[in-house]
Amino acid sequence: MSVTDRLQGLNIYLIGMMGSGKSTTGTHLARQLHYRYFDTDTLIEQVAGQSVGDIFAQEGEAAFRQLESQVLCELSAYQRSVISTGGGIVVELSNWGFLRCGLVVWLDVSPDLLFQRLQADQTRPLLQTANPRQTLETILDERRSRYQQADLRIEVTAADSPEDVSQRILATIPQVVKAKSTPSETANGTYT
């Protein structure tokens, strides 16, 4: 049975810190599964008509989180989708109701690698601090227990390409998604 058959249309939600590779991995994973691909931050920018950074600056984090929950709610109605989420989507407990309708995959990346990937990125509002490295570690520490609630945890290293990560996700899915049961014949010839 293929991984796509085993998923039976179940959405895959990629969670993890900013810079963990959710968007690039999600694109590859969707292509391999023949699923649609969505990025919640991109959809939020389309709905709001402004960048995530501008939403944070002009309306604050609470307004952004509200839009994020709205977009996630709408996406949860779809099937056969890979959805890359914002790093903080796990903070709102109500979002877990939507995430749990699919398969939740945590891309777990070390703080060192996250910082290496993000240090030149000026588009991350939460990292516009005096010590972005420390801020990154603090955010990860605050969210770790939520990330650990994922169905799958995939450790990502500097040597891993998005294709490598996608392949590991595909290889691990059968361990958490059971095959649809088929009727089996009992000893007396009847089916259960």
Residue pairs with C-beta under 8 A, 6 or more apart in sequence:
1 179
3 33
3 170
3 173
3 174
4 33
4 34
6 173
6 174
6 177
6 178
6 179
6 180
7 33
7 103
7 173
7 177
8 180
9 79
9 80
10 79
10 102
10 103
10 177
11 75
11 76
11 78
11 79
11 80
11 81
11 82
11 83
11 101
11 102
11 103
12 29
12 33
12 35
12 81
12 82
12 83
12 102
12 103
12 105
12 169
13 83
13 85
13 99
13 102
13 103
13 104
13 105
14 22
14 25
14 26
14 29
14 82
14 83
14 84
14 85
14 105
14 107
15 22
15 85
15 87
15 89
15 90
15 99
15 104
15 105
15 106
15 107
15 147
15 150
16 22
16 87
16 106
16 107
16 108
16 109
16 147
17 87
17 109
17 114
17 136
17 139
17 140
17 143
17 147
18 86
18 87
18 114
18 118
18 124
18 126
18 127
19 109
19 113
19 114
19 117
19 118
19 121
19 124
20 87
20 107
20 108
20 109
20 114
20 156
21 107
21 109
21 156
21 162
21 165
22 39
22 84
22 85
22 107
23 39
23 84
24 162
25 84
25 107
25 162
25 165
25 166
25 169
26 37
26 39
26 82
26 83
26 84
27 37
27 162
28 162
28 163
28 165
28 166
29 35
29 82
29 166
29 169
29 170
30 36
30 37
30 81
30 82
31 37
32 166
32 170
33 80
33 82
33 170
34 80
35 80
35 81
35 82
36 78
36 80
36 81
36 82
37 81
37 82
37 83
37 84
38 75
38 78
38 81
38 82
38 83
38 84
39 83
39 84
40 68
40 71
40 72
40 75
40 83
40 84
40 85
40 86
40 89
41 52
41 84
41 86
43 71
43 75
44 52
44 55
44 64
44 67
44 68
44 71
44 86
45 51
45 52
47 67
47 70
47 71
48 55
48 67
50 58
51 123
52 64
52 86
52 123
52 125
53 123
53 124
53 125
55 63
55 64
55 67
56 64
56 125
56 126
57 125
61 125
65 88
65 91
65 92
68 85
68 86
68 88
68 89
68 92
68 95
69 92
69 94
69 95
72 83
72 85
72 89
72 95
72 98
72 99
73 98
75 81
75 83
75 98
76 98
76 101
76 102
83 102
85 99
87 139
87 143
88 126
88 139
88 143
89 95
89 99
90 96
90 99
90 143
90 146
90 147
90 149
91 143
91 146
96 149
103 151
103 152
103 173
103 176
103 177
104 149
104 150
104 151
104 152
105 150
105 151
105 152
105 153
105 154
105 169
106 147
106 148
106 150
106 152
106 153
106 154
107 154
107 156
107 165
108 147
108 153
108 154
108 155
108 156
109 117
109 155
109 156
110 157
111 133
111 136
111 137
111 140
113 156
113 157
113 158
114 136
114 140
115 132
115 133
115 136
116 158
118 124
118 127
118 132
118 136
119 132
119 133
121 127
122 128
126 135
126 139
127 135
127 136
129 135
147 153
151 176
152 169
152 172
152 173
152 176
154 165
154 168
154 169
154 172
156 165
160 168
183 191
183 192
184 191
184 192
185 191
186 192
